[in-house]
Amino acid sequence: MIERPYDVLVVGAGHAGSEAALSAARMGAKTLLLTQNLDVIGAMSCNPSIGGVAKGQIVRELDALGGEMAKNTDKSALQFRTLNMSKGAAVRSPRAQCDKKLYQFSMKETVESQENLDARQDEAAAVWTGDAGVLGVVSKRGVRYRAKTVVLTTGTFLNGLAHVGLETYPAGRSGEPPATKLSSSLRELGLETGRLKTGTPPRLHERSIDFSRTERQDGDNPPVPFSHFTERIANPQLPCYITYTNEDAHAVIRDNLERSPLYSGRIKAVGPRYCPSIEDKVVKFPHKERHQIFLEPEGYRTREIYVNGLSTSLPEDAQLRLVRAVPGLERAQITRYGYAIEYDFCPPTQLHQTLETKKIPGLFLAGQINGTTGYEEAAAQGFVAGVNAVLKLRGEAPFILSRDEAYIGVLVDDLVTKGVDEPYRMFTARAEFRLSLRADNADLRLIGAGRRLGLISEETHARFLRYQDAVVSGKVYPDAELAPWSMAKAHAERGIESAYAGYLRRERSAAERLKKLEHVPIPAGIDFASLSALGREARQKLDAVKPRTLGQAGRIPGLTPADVQVLWVHAEKSRRQTQEAAVEAES
Ligand SMILES: Cc1cc2nc3c(=O)[nH]c(=O)nc-3n(C[C@H](O)[C@H](O)[C@H](O)COP(=O)(O)OP(=O)(O)OC[C@H]3O[C@@H](n4cnc5c(N)ncnc54)[C@H](O)[C@@H]3O)c2cc1C
């Protein structure tokens, strides 16, 4: 059976898949979102929280471009907090604790209500290709879904294997089966795959916690919306609580390390160094007397509490002893145990900056399949892939954000240029121009691009242009002509810009210098292996990444300035030869 053809077919309706499908459909492409289970569109596999340091900036950028994540967060968050309020503007980041089911169902409703977008429950077992590239996907039941472009966003599901203590079982995440066929199809097509792992903490029943032994933490009052387009948060706001591990808890971990899948050698894959399990924290920082733990509600209509900071895959009896050693949790009831999960991913150096695979024209990959971790990183890639799939079909220039324009530009460039050797998450330190890439100015940086893609309406854009004028020139407009922006926000923005004026000027001139290299293209189809002036390692690295510009080549780990100089000479020679050939052809 062959289904009717689509322009864009997205596999997987997690955070990457939802953004990919919505952006493609909103740009007018006939889009199909194919996913294993329609009930869990936009499911939050781990902590139901969005944003945080650097991740919050990504969500604001996505919002300015016309993405959905920030709006969906505003509909479903039960606590908003701006992190790092006592520090500089560059590292201030919005974070929101969401009602996990509200987030999921409101994303499902948005997807289902979107024009040009069909959602279908099925599992992709293979990518269907022809001589010219992708033709669609074949489902587990043998149905052929035809499409001009395909975006794979399969998260932690490819050959997923869950671990609790020394027990393992196949799973995409808790309670859901893995996708077992698709990665071998990718390997047959010549794509390389690898293995990574991540983990999650246990959940507790609220009534079993003694909150009087913990510190209460309230959110911002009034709550500040995530999206540029939300005027007010209507949801009631709930507190979170803070407690700490102690020596007793650490002793439980040390005593059970040989039963930990991480330390017994059962898990071979690499996990996120910056989102470590509590086992890792205790082993790697033996002198630290305590680790902070946040107790966060999972929603309005559930009594389950997320134990942020206690990610573990110890056996169940050890998890219970560990939890009960923590102040306030002495009588805690675990509703779900923590676990670790291993899964297949595709090293992202196999991708162009558009997230299209270099090997199979029309096949794009986005989200955790590219070796990242986090909802925000996934959503941003989904957006980039969905937009570029449509631009490719239209024969238009690709949508590529540079490192000085957006964290999303840093994310994609890091992935395709440097690759990953552990699950990649965003940090402010990854961005060279972080003073310019602030959460507060994401609209000023990116709404124009969103408008050019057709994802920001003309009316909204007109209001934004007035706000931009108020920021740049100081002109005063009535708030009614600016809403959802305001003169108060314009004033605050001018304040930030003038306080950092000197630093920003220096950052912008460094960005200009970088841009010069970014604008020197490396000729397409260049045979890097034939550049004998380069060492073998440099030739291999260049051949794997196939950089498009000198700037990108310079960021490949291990490439020296001397190697870039060789490429420069070659690029110049090739440009001169092309010019001479053109002159000759004319005469
Ligand atoms: C146990 C666990 C712990 C985590 N811990 C953290 C953490 O501490 N910090 C953090 O930032 N992130 C964490 N994450 C990661 C976070 O959940 C992911 O980064 C994010 O959800 C990835 O988004 P995605 O869209 O790429 O994939 P997912 O959200 O995983 O969505 C993938 C979707 O694709 C569908 N699918 C998969 N294969 C197929 C197929 N063949 N056919 C059809 N549909 C398919 C699935 O059913 C699912 O709906 C954790 C995830 C898990 C599972």
The ligand as a Tripos MOL2 file, in Angstrom:
@<TRIPOS>MOLECULE
LIG
   53    58     1     0     0
SMALL
NO_CHARGES

@<TRIPOS>ATOM
      1 C1         15.2690    8.6840   30.5960 C.3       1 LIG1
      2 C2         15.5130   10.0110   29.9620 C.ar      1 LIG1
      3 C3         16.2110   10.9630   30.6520 C.ar      1 LIG1
      4 C4         16.4720   12.1930   30.0950 C.ar      1 LIG1
      5 N1         17.1470   13.1070   30.8250 N.ar      1 LIG1
      6 C5         17.3570   14.3350   30.3290 C.ar      1 LIG1
      7 C6         18.0180   15.3220   31.1040 C.ar      1 LIG1
      8 O1         18.4360   15.0750   32.2290 O.2       1 LIG1
      9 N2         18.2270   16.5420   30.5670 N.ar      1 LIG1
     10 C7         17.8020   16.8150   29.3270 C.ar      1 LIG1
     11 O2         17.9980   17.9460   28.8890 O.2       1 LIG1
     12 N3         17.1820   15.9100   28.5910 N.ar      1 LIG1
     13 C8         16.9500   14.6760   29.0640 C.ar      1 LIG1
     14 N4         16.3200   13.7350   28.3290 N.ar      1 LIG1
     15 C9         16.2580   14.0000   26.9670 C.3       1 LIG1
     16 C10        15.0180   14.6440   26.4100 C.3       1 LIG1
     17 O3         13.9130   13.8880   26.7480 O.3       1 LIG1
     18 C11        15.2830   14.6080   24.9510 C.3       1 LIG1
     19 O4         16.4660   15.3270   24.6690 O.3       1 LIG1
     20 C12        14.2180   15.1920   24.0910 C.3       1 LIG1
     21 O5         12.9770   14.6520   24.4190 O.3       1 LIG1
     22 C13        14.5930   14.8570   22.6590 C.3       1 LIG1
     23 O6         13.6040   15.2830   21.8050 O.3       1 LIG1
     24 P1         13.3870   14.5520   20.4360 P.3       1 LIG1
     25 O7         12.2860   15.2660   19.7770 O.co2     1 LIG1
     26 O8         14.6720   14.4320   19.7250 O.co2     1 LIG1
     27 O9         12.9480   13.0640   20.8100 O.3       1 LIG1
     28 P2         11.8180   12.5050   21.7910 P.3       1 LIG1
     29 O10        11.2430   13.5440   22.6340 O.co2     1 LIG1
     30 O11        12.4370   11.3130   22.4270 O.co2     1 LIG1
     31 O12        10.6900   12.0410   20.7720 O.3       1 LIG1
     32 C14        10.9000   11.0350   19.8360 C.3       1 LIG1
     33 C15         9.5600   10.6560   19.2400 C.3       1 LIG1
     34 O13         9.7790    9.8450   18.0910 O.3       1 LIG1
     35 C16         8.9120    8.7220   18.1120 C.3       1 LIG1
     36 N5          9.5790    7.6760   17.3330 N.ar      1 LIG1
     37 C17        10.8130    7.1710   17.5470 C.ar      1 LIG1
     38 N6         11.1230    6.2800   16.5890 N.ar      1 LIG1
     39 C18        10.0650    6.2350   15.7500 C.ar      1 LIG1
     40 C19         9.7940    5.5050   14.5600 C.ar      1 LIG1
     41 N7         10.6730    4.6510   14.0550 N.pl3     1 LIG1
     42 N8          8.5970    5.7000   13.9340 N.ar      1 LIG1
     43 C20         7.6920    6.5800   14.4340 C.ar      1 LIG1
     44 N9          7.9030    7.2940   15.5690 N.ar      1 LIG1
     45 C21         9.0770    7.1270   16.2070 C.ar      1 LIG1
     46 C22         8.7550    8.4180   19.5880 C.3       1 LIG1
     47 O14         7.6000    7.6490   19.8240 O.3       1 LIG1
     48 C23         8.6880    9.8390   20.1740 C.3       1 LIG1
     49 O15         7.3840   10.3350   20.1110 O.3       1 LIG1
     50 C24        16.0380   12.4770   28.8300 C.ar      1 LIG1
     51 C25        15.3380   11.5280   28.1180 C.ar      1 LIG1
     52 C26        15.0710   10.2890   28.6780 C.ar      1 LIG1
     53 C27        14.2980    9.2650   27.8960 C.3       1 LIG1
@<TRIPOS>BOND
     1     1     2 1
     2     2     3 ar
     3     2    52 ar
     4     3     4 ar
     5     4     5 ar
     6     4    50 ar
     7     5     6 ar
     8     6     7 ar
     9     6    13 1
    10     7     8 2
    11     7     9 ar
    12     9    10 ar
    13    10    11 2
    14    10    12 ar
    15    12    13 ar
    16    13    14 ar
    17    14    15 1
    18    14    50 ar
    19    15    16 1
    20    16    17 1
    21    16    18 1
    22    18    19 1
    23    18    20 1
    24    20    21 1
    25    20    22 1
    26    22    23 1
    27    23    24 1
    28    24    25 2
    29    24    26 1
    30    24    27 1
    31    27    28 1
    32    28    29 2
    33    28    30 1
    34    28    31 1
    35    31    32 1
    36    32    33 1
    37    33    34 1
    38    33    48 1
    39    34    35 1
    40    35    36 1
    41    35    46 1
    42    36    37 ar
    43    36    45 ar
    44    37    38 ar
    45    38    39 ar
    46    39    40 ar
    47    39    45 ar
    48    40    41 1
    49    40    42 ar
    50    42    43 ar
    51    43    44 ar
    52    44    45 ar
    53    46    47 1
    54    46    48 1
    55    48    49 1
    56    50    51 ar
    57    51    52 ar
    58    52    53 1
@<TRIPOS>SUBSTRUCTURE
     1 LIG1         1 GROUP 0 **** ****
